[in-house]
Every structure is written in structure tokens, then in C-alpha cells.
Amino acid sequence: MLYNFEPPVTDDEIRAAALQFVRKISGSAEPSAANEEPFNRAVDEIAKASSKLLRSLVTTASPRNREVEAAKAHVRAALRFGSRKT
């Protein structure tokens, strides 16, 4: 989730999410040389559309705090996957 955070999402975060999405739907973490151009084009197009969407959304809710949300996600992951012992 990238919407309604303080500080706002950055272009780099949007691009990273687009890359993750393209990797997921293509089933490939790194494209072959033959597929590199369409893979990168898809990342660019999804990042652009995502940025446009995030700029156009409106809400009356207060912005969420990144650290608080990260801590909540950490707790959810620990409950789901168990805590990792180092």
C-alpha cells in the first residue's frame, strides 16, 4: 500500500512496486535479453499509471505513519511465518 502516507510516496517507491508487479505477473525476476525491452516498458507504464492514480486519489483520513505501519506489518509477518531466530 502506497497511498496516504506521511511523508508521501516517492517515485522510486512507485517504480519498485511496479517492478515487483511485473516480476509477479511475468513469473520472472530478471527478463531474458529477448524480453528485456518489453519487461522494462511494462515497468515504466505501470509506474506512470500508478503515479497518476496516487496523485488523483482523495481522502479525509489522516496520513499514516510509515514506522507504525512497518511495525504492524512486522508483527503480522511474525504471526504468519513465525519469528526468525538469528
N, C-alpha and C positions, 0 to 999 in steps of 0.2 A: 504494500500500500504506500503510495507516494503523495497522496493528497492531504492537504490541511495540516502541515507540519510547520513548526517554527524552529529554526529558520526554514524557509521554503525549499523544496526540492531543487537540486541543481541540474544543469544539462547533462553533466557526467553521470548522475544517478539515473536519469531518464534513459540515457544511452545504455547503461549497464543493464537496466531492466529489459530494454528492447533486445539486447544481445542474449540475455537469459531466455527470453521468449522464443527467439529464432532458434536457439540451440535446442530448446524443448520440442518445438514443433517439427524441426528438421531431423531430430534424432542424432545430431552431430555437434560435438563440441567445437571442432575445427573442420571447416569445409575442405574438400579436395581442391586442388588447383583449378579443376574444371568448374567447380561450383562456388569459388571464392567471390566472384563478382556479383552473382545474384544473391548470395548469402549476405554480403555487405550492403547491397542495395536494400534488401529487406530490413536489415537493422536500421538503416538511415530512415526509411519510410515509416517504420513503426515508431521510432524515436520522435520523428516530426509530428506524426498523428497524436502520439501520447502527450507531447508538449502542448499541442493545440488544445487537446481535451482538458488537461490540467489547468491551463490558463482560463478556460471558459467556464469551469465549474464554480458554483457559488454555494455558500453555506452560512448558517447563522451560528454554527458551533464554534467554540473556541479552538484555536490551533492546538494540536497535540505536541507534547514534549518528546523529542527523539529519544532521550535517555530513558525516560519512563517506559515508552513503548518497547524499546530494546530489552529492558529488564523483564517486561511481561512476556515477550517472545522467548527469552531465555528460559524462563520458568516453564512455559508451555512445552518447549522442546525437551527440557529435562524430564517433565512428566511423561511425555510421549515416548522418548527414546531412552530414558534413564540417564543418570548423571555419569559423566565420563571421569574415570579416575586417572590421574596423571602421576 
